Amino acid sequence: MVTYKEAGVDIAAGEETVRRIKPLVRRTFTPGVLTDIGAFGAFFEVDWASMQAPVMVSSVDGVGTKLKVAFAMNRHNTVGQDLVNHCVNDIAVCGARPLYFMDYFSTGTLSPDVAVSVVEGFSTACVENGCALIGGETAEMPDIYTEGEYDLAGMITGVVEKSRIVDGAGVKRGHIAIGLPSTGLHTNGYSLARKVLFEHFSVHDTPDQLEGTSVGNALLAVHRSYLHAIQAAMSAGEVAAMAHITGGGIPGNTARVLPGGLKLDVDYGAWERPPLFQLIQTLGQVPEEDMRSALNLGIGLVLIVSPADVPAVESALSSVGEEPIRIGSVR
């Protein structure tokens, strides 16, 4: 006789996980949430009264090989924040505000402690971004994952007034690019970073270049949300386009929002690269082209603004604690 548990799936562990995450999930609920977790579908009622032509905006993403660092550090409450913030940024640069988030957590052998820690990160970031964590899926799949490892995916839905969609259509020659600092690698370029750094260091090593921070802590720095900064900028002036700097770096991501025939000239000397990026390039002798295409280099968001509105947008950003940097212009 072979039980389901002996086959590798522990139903009791799954039930314990659900019981423990319920308070974390419920604290994210906003007035639109109509169902508790556990239903076959998640219901969210949207109040359209204040909008004339609401448009839904959705995105899906993962955390990538940053998870390998979390496994090595045995720290799991930050990657959930990374995932929510990444997804929030992807729709915020379209002008949208997030409504709700859903997750997919899959692993070989379910550890309730690890799963709860991950959901704690989801919960923290959802509260900070004002969106509800309304559902998800936890899958235990023996023989698919190495012991102690898991994968994550996140799906977000938001809404934007049709007339307020930011899609780059209004970008013109001479518009100015304003960059906002990142908090590290965010969730991209980790295959390159890990190959370079872990040939020389462990996650607990503290190279002089990182000024007392361990390699693991530097790599696990939370991928920040730009939602509040974006909302402040949009309320202050004309923001013609925005780019969340993920895979592809500044060139690849700004190209996604520029009309044909236009290009962003980036002044890479306009800001000082954080020590982690300098360490990766120096230690791995990484070509500059690879650095620019694989990593954000310290700029996590780019706003493209009409010259007349630059002072007002910069002032609004500074008022919410940002440090805007003019990094180039459109030609």
Secondary structure, 3 states (H helix, E strand, C coil): CCCCCCCCCCHHHHHHHHHHHHHHHHCCCCCCECCCCCCCCCCECCCCCCCCCEEEEEEEEECCCHHHHHHHHCCCCCHHHHHHHHHHHHHHCCCCEEEEEEEEEEECCCCHHHHHHHHHHHHHHHHHHCCEEEEEEEEECCCCCCCCCEEEEEEEEEEEEHHHCCCCCCCCCCCEEEEEECCCCCCCCHHHHHHHHCCCCCCCCCCHHHCCCCHHHHHCCCCCCCHHHHHHHHHHCCEEEEEECCCCHHHHHHHCCCCCCCCEEECCCCCCCCHHHHHHHHHHCCCHHHHHHHCCCCEEEEEEECHHHHHHHHHHHHHCCCCCEEEEEEC
